Amino acid sequence: MERPSSEGGAMAVTLLCAGMGHSMAVKGDALLTWGWDLSGRWNPRPELPRRVAGIPGQDIVKISAGARHSMALTSSGALLTWGDGSHGRLGHGDVQNQPEPKLVAALQGKHILAISAGESHSMALTREGLYTWGKGEFGRLGHGDSEDQLTPRLVTGLPAERVSAISAGGHHSMALATEGVYTWGGGAGRSDTRGVGK
C-alpha cells in the first residue's frame, strides 16, 4: 500500500488495527495507540490517541493488536512487541510487561511476511516457516502440547511456501495454505475450533 503525499493537507491513516480493548493506527510519521494501557500503567485519557515513541510511522509496514499486547513490523524487518508480557506473549524470553516497543531478538534477521496477535499468544510467518509463542493452553501454538513458549518456536508440518495468511484468535490459531485452511486450539467449554486442514 502506498502512502499518500503529505503535500496540501494532513496525512491519511494508512494502517489500522483493533484489539480487545485498544486500537492502533499509523498516520503520517506516527504510530498511534489508544484505549487500555497495556503495560498496566494508569492512562488518564484512554480515548485520546497517543504517539508511540521510538518508531517512526513511515517505517512500519504491518501492525497487529491482541487482547493486551501489540506488534509492529518495520520496513527493515524488525518485529517489535509491547504490552502485557504474561505467558511470554511478547516473545522476549520472560513474562515481564513491556511499556515500550522492544525488538523480538529471536526473529532478528528472518524475513517476516505476516504477523498476528491473539488474546495471549502471537504468530509470525517467515520464509523459513510459521513461528508461534505465548500461552500454549488448548494447543493454540501448534506444537503438539499445551506448554507456554517464552520465545518464538517454529511450527513443524507447515512449510512456509504453502502458507499465505495467518490469524491468532482467543484460544485458537489459523493458517491459510495452498491445500486449504488449517486451524488448531480451542477448548475451555467453547465450540471446538480445532481443524484437520482443508
N, C-alpha and C positions, 0 to 999 in steps of 0.2 A: 504494500500500500504506500503510495507516495504521500509525502507530507505537503499540505498546501503552503503556498508562499505567504509570508507574513506582511508583504507589502500591501498597503492600502487597508489594513484592518487587523483585528486580533486573530491570532492563530486558532484554528479549529481543533476540537478534540479528535485525535487520530486513533486512540486505543482506549477501551474501557472494559471494566470487569466488575461484577458484583459478587461479594462473598455473603456469608450468613448475616453478618452484622456490620460490614464495612464495604466501601466501594473504592475503586481505583480508576484513574484516568490519566492519560498523557495528553497534555495541551501545550503546544509550542515547545519550549525548552524545559518544561516542568513535569515531573511525576507528582500527581496529587492523590491524596487519600483522605477519606472522611468516614465517620462512624465510630465504632468501638475502637478504643486504643488497644491495639493488640498486645502491647507489652505489659499491660496491667496498670499503667500509669493513668492518673485521672486526666481526662480531657474536658476542659470546661466548656468547649464549644464543638461538640462532635458533629454538628450539622454543617460546619464550615470546612471546605476543602483546605488541606494544608500541604505545602510543598514538602516532599521527602528530600532531605539534604543528601548530598553526596552522589546523586545520579542525575546527570544532565538528561532531560527528557528526550532530546534528539538521538541519544544513544540507545534508547530502549526499543526493542523490536517485538517483544511479547510480554504480557503480564497475566497473572492468574491470582485470584483471591480465594482463599479457603475459608473455613469457619473462623479461625483465629490466627491465620498467618497469610503472608503474601509472598509472591515470587515475581521476579523480573529478569528477563534475559536481555543482555546488551548486544549491540551490533558486533562487538569483539568476541562474543561467545561466552561471556562471563554470566553465570547464574547466581543471582543474589536472592536471599531469603531473609525474612524477619518476622517478628511477632511472637506468638506462644510457642515455646520450644518443647512442650511436653511430648513424650513418646518419640522424640527425635525427629519430628516432622520437618524441622529446618535443615536437617542433613549435615549438621556441624560436628557430629560425634558426641553430643551431650544433650541434655534436656533443659538447658537454660533458655529463658526468654531473651530475645534479641530485639532491642528497641530501634535499631538502625539496620539498614541492609548490610548483609555480610556475605562474602563470597563462599559458595559451596566448593570447597577445595578439592573434594574427591572427584568432581566432574570438570575440573580445570583442564583445558586442552582438548576436550572432547567436542565434537561438532554436534551441538544440540539443535534438534529440529522442532520440538514441541515440548511444552510444559503444562502441568495441570496440578492445582492444589485442591485437595479434598478436605473433608471435615477434620481429619487428623493424620493424613498421610499425603505424600507428594509423589509425582511422577515426572520423569524426563525421558523423552525419546531422543536417542542419539544415533549416529550412523553405525555405532557398534551394537546397539540394541536398546531395550527398554530398561530403565532403572527406576526402582521404587524405594521409598523409605518412610519411616514414621511408625504409626500404630499398626501392628500386624494382626490384631484380633479379627476373627472371622475369615482369615486368609486373604484379606484385601490387598496384600502386597504381591501375591502371586508366587511366593517362594515355597509353597507346599507346607507351610506351618503357620502358627499364629504369633510368632515372635516379633517384637518391635525391632526395627532397624534404625540405628542412630546415624548411619551414613548411607548413601545410595548403593544399592545392590542390584546387579544385573538379573533380570528375569529370564530364566532359561526357557527355550522352546518357542520363542517369538523372535525370529530373525528380523533385524531392523528393515531389511529390504522389502519385507512383506507387510509392514505396519505403516499406515499413513496418518492416523489420528489416534489420540488418547484422551481419556477423561477420567478424573478421580471423583468419586461420589462420596456419600456419607459413610457407607460401610462396604462399598464395592468399587471395582475399577473396570474400565472398558478399553478395548483396543480394536481399531478397525484395520483388518488385514485383507490381503487380496482374496482370500478364500471366504471371508465373512467377518462377523463381529464376535470377538471374544469377551466374555465377562467373567469375573470371579469375585468372591467375597460374599457378603450378605449376612443373614442371621439376625440375632437379637430380637426374635419374635416377629420380625418383619417378613414380608414376602421374600422368598428365596431369590436372590438376584444373581446367583451363580449360573454360568452358562457352560456349554461344552463346545463352543465355536459356532460358526455359521449362524 
